[in-house]
C-alpha cells in the first residue's frame, strides 16, 4: 500500500500561489505540509481527451500530491515520458510510489521541470 496522500485544498491553494507557469521556473517550491523546498510539478497531454492536459504536483519529502485535468488551447512543453504508450502510462500512474519515484529521477536528471519545446 502506498504512503502517498493528497494535499488539502488549502495546501494546494498555497502551492499554486508559488508555482511558476508551466514551462517557466526551474526551482522546487516550499511544501505547506512539511516546509521543505521539495514540491515539484509535471504535466502531459491527456491521451484520452483532446485539448486537455493532466497536471501533477508532489512533495518528494512528505509524500503529498495533487493531480488534475486542465483544459488547454495549445501545448508546447517537453515531455520526458512522451515515449510511453497509453497502456504503459496507465501502469506507471497506477503505482504512486513508482510514478513519483520516476518523476523525482527525471527532476534530479534535469529532464524536469519541463521547458517550452
C-alpha positions as CSV (number, residue, x, y, z in Angstrom):
1,X,0.0,0.0,0.0
2,X,1.2,3.5,-0.9
3,X,2.0,6.1,1.7
4,X,1.1,9.0,-0.7
5,X,-1.8,11.2,0.3
6,X,-3.5,14.2,-1.1
7,X,-2.6,17.8,-0.3
8,X,-5.6,19.6,1.4
9,X,-7.5,22.2,-0.5
10,X,-5.7,24.9,1.5
11,X,-2.3,23.4,0.9
12,X,-3.0,23.1,-2.8
13,X,-4.1,26.8,-3.0
14,X,-0.9,27.8,-1.2
15,X,1.3,25.8,-3.7
16,X,-0.4,27.3,-6.7
17,X,0.4,30.8,-5.3
18,X,4.1,29.9,-5.5
19,X,4.4,27.8,-8.7
20,X,5.7,29.3,-11.9
21,X,3.7,29.0,-15.1
22,X,4.2,25.7,-16.8
23,X,7.5,25.8,-18.7
24,X,8.7,28.7,-16.5
25,X,10.6,28.2,-13.3
26,X,13.2,25.6,-12.5
27,X,13.3,25.6,-8.7
28,X,11.2,23.5,-6.5
29,X,8.9,25.4,-4.1
30,X,8.3,25.1,-0.4
31,X,5.7,22.5,0.8
32,X,3.0,23.8,3.0
33,X,2.8,20.5,4.7
34,X,6.4,19.8,5.7
35,X,8.1,23.2,4.9
36,X,10.8,21.7,2.7
37,X,11.5,23.1,-0.7
38,X,10.7,19.8,-2.4
39,X,7.4,20.4,-4.3
40,X,7.7,19.6,-8.0
41,X,5.4,19.6,-10.9
42,X,4.8,17.7,-14.2
43,X,2.1,17.8,-16.9
44,X,1.4,15.9,-20.1
45,X,-1.1,15.8,-22.9
46,X,-4.2,13.9,-21.9
47,X,-4.2,10.9,-24.3
48,X,-7.9,10.3,-23.6
49,X,-9.3,13.8,-24.1
50,X,-8.2,16.3,-26.7
51,X,-7.4,19.9,-25.7
52,X,-6.5,18.9,-22.2
53,X,-3.5,18.0,-20.1
54,X,-3.0,16.1,-16.8
55,X,-1.1,18.0,-14.2
56,X,0.6,16.8,-11.0
57,X,2.3,18.5,-8.1
58,X,4.0,16.4,-5.4
59,X,6.3,16.8,-2.4
60,X,9.2,14.3,-2.5
61,X,9.8,14.8,1.2
62,X,6.4,14.2,2.9
63,X,4.7,12.3,0.0
64,X,1.7,14.5,-0.6
65,X,0.4,15.1,-4.1
66,X,-2.3,16.7,-6.2
67,X,-3.5,15.9,-9.7
68,X,-6.0,17.5,-12.0
69,X,-7.0,17.7,-15.6
70,X,-6.8,21.1,-17.3
71,X,-8.3,22.4,-20.5
72,X,-5.7,23.8,-22.8
73,X,-5.7,25.7,-26.1
74,X,-2.2,24.7,-27.2
75,X,0.7,22.6,-26.0
76,X,4.3,23.5,-26.3
77,X,6.1,21.7,-23.4
78,X,8.7,18.9,-23.5
79,X,7.6,15.6,-22.0
80,X,10.3,13.2,-21.0
81,X,7.7,10.4,-20.8
82,X,6.2,11.0,-24.2
83,X,7.6,7.7,-25.5
84,X,5.2,5.8,-23.2
85,X,2.1,4.3,-24.7
86,X,-1.3,4.9,-23.2
87,X,-1.2,1.5,-21.6
88,X,2.4,2.0,-20.2
89,X,1.4,5.3,-18.7
90,X,-1.7,3.8,-17.0
91,X,0.5,1.1,-15.4
92,X,3.1,3.7,-14.3
93,X,0.4,6.1,-12.8
94,X,-1.4,3.3,-11.1
95,X,1.5,2.8,-8.7
96,X,2.1,6.2,-6.9
97,X,5.4,5.0,-5.4
98,X,6.8,4.1,-8.8
99,X,5.3,7.0,-10.6
100,X,6.6,9.7,-8.3
101,X,9.9,8.0,-7.9
102,X,10.2,8.1,-11.7
103,X,9.3,11.8,-11.7
104,X,11.8,12.5,-9.0
105,X,14.6,10.8,-11.0
106,X,13.6,13.0,-14.0
107,X,13.8,16.1,-11.8
108,X,17.2,15.1,-10.5
109,X,18.5,14.4,-14.0
110,X,17.3,17.8,-15.2
111,X,14.6,16.5,-17.6
112,X,12.0,18.1,-15.3
113,X,10.8,20.7,-14.8
114,X,9.5,20.9,-18.4
115,X,10.5,23.7,-20.7
116,X,9.0,25.0,-23.9
117,X,9.6,22.8,-26.9
